[in-house]
Amino acid sequence: MHGLRVIYDFHLTARPQRPGRRADPKETTMSKFVTRFVKDESGATAIEYGLIVALIAVVIITAVTTLGTKLNTAFTTINSKLP
């Protein structure tokens, strides 16, 4: 490794670098992680689907509760009119 110096990136792994050459910030592991994180939309899509499912669940619960109350009232009325 004569003429090379060793630098450490974010994960503390050694990699050789030529003398006088500065490390490009785009080559660092952290900047690659941030770039991948910003470009990755799979997490956002999963959250959107989760919110849609939650909204549908709320609508179903509300509808069933309202229908149940109306059915209870109807059966109570029918029961009171029977001999």
Number of C-alpha atoms within 10 A of each C-alpha: 8 5 8 12 13 13 12 11 14 9 9 9 9 11 11 12 15 13 10 8 7 8 12 7 10 10 10 14 14 14 13 13 11 11 12 11 12 9 9 11 10 10 10 10 11 11 11 12 12 12 12 12 12 12 12 12 12 12 12 12 12 12 12 12 12 12 12 12 11 12 12 12 12 11 11 11 11 10 10 8 8 6 4
